[in-house]
C-alpha cells in the first residue's frame, strides 16, 4: 500500500516559540519579510540565528 500525504522532513521543526506584537510592529515585520520574499517564520529563524552567530 502506498503512503499518502506530506513527506517526512529531514529536519523537522518540533519547537514553537511565540511572541506578542502590537499592530505597528506586526505590520513592519510583515512588510520587511514581504520585501525579502520570506515568510515571517523564515525571517525570524534567519535573524535569530544571525544574532546568535554574531554574538558567539
NUKEVEX-715952 format. One record per residue (C-alpha): x, y, z; residue number from 1. Coordinates in steps of 0.001 Angstrom, whole numbers, plus 500000, padded with zeros to 6 digits. Layout:
<lofis>
LOFI        x        y        z   romi
LOFI        X        Y        Z    NUM
...
</lofis>
This chain:
<lofis>
LOFI        x        y        z   romi
LOFI   500000   500000   500000      1
LOFI   501311   503454   499042      2
LOFI   501534   506100   501774      3
LOFI   499825   509403   501026      4
LOFI   500311   512848   502465      5
LOFI   503248   515119   503037      6
LOFI   506709   513503   503065      7
LOFI   508627   513497   506346      8
LOFI   511124   516329   506779      9
LOFI   514821   515616   507212     10
LOFI   514977   518398   509790     11
LOFI   511551   518762   511437     12
LOFI   510780   521921   513365     13
LOFI   509370   520464   516564     14
LOFI   509530   523508   518838     15
LOFI   507245   526511   518745     16
LOFI   508154   529960   520093     17
LOFI   505621   532742   520353     18
LOFI   505732   536470   520935     19
LOFI   503194   539268   521147     20
LOFI   503459   542338   518918     21
LOFI   501382   545460   518638     22
LOFI   499762   546378   515298     23
LOFI   502612   548632   514152     24
LOFI   505319   546085   514993     25
LOFI   503414   543326   513189     26
LOFI   502869   545441   510072     27
LOFI   506552   546408   509960     28
LOFI   507593   542765   510371     29
LOFI   505187   541639   507643     30
LOFI   506451   544314   505239     31
LOFI   510112   543502   505970     32
LOFI   509504   539797   505308     33
LOFI   507492   540501   502164     34
LOFI   510195   542723   500655     35
LOFI   512677   539863   501107     36
LOFI   510241   537224   499781     37
LOFI   510280   535346   503087     38
LOFI   507574   534171   505418     39
LOFI   507615   535712   508870     40
LOFI   508768   532357   510290     41
LOFI   511646   532113   507810     42
LOFI   512684   535687   508551     43
LOFI   512618   535189   512314     44
LOFI   514600   531935   512123     45
LOFI   517198   533585   509887     46
LOFI   517575   536697   512059     47
LOFI   517684   534763   515340     48
LOFI   520473   532548   514012     49
LOFI   522371   535570   512660     50
LOFI   522215   537222   516087     51
LOFI   523383   534087   517859     52
LOFI   526223   533556   515370     53
LOFI   527484   537142   515634     54
LOFI   527447   537093   519438     55
LOFI   529232   533738   519734     56
</lofis>
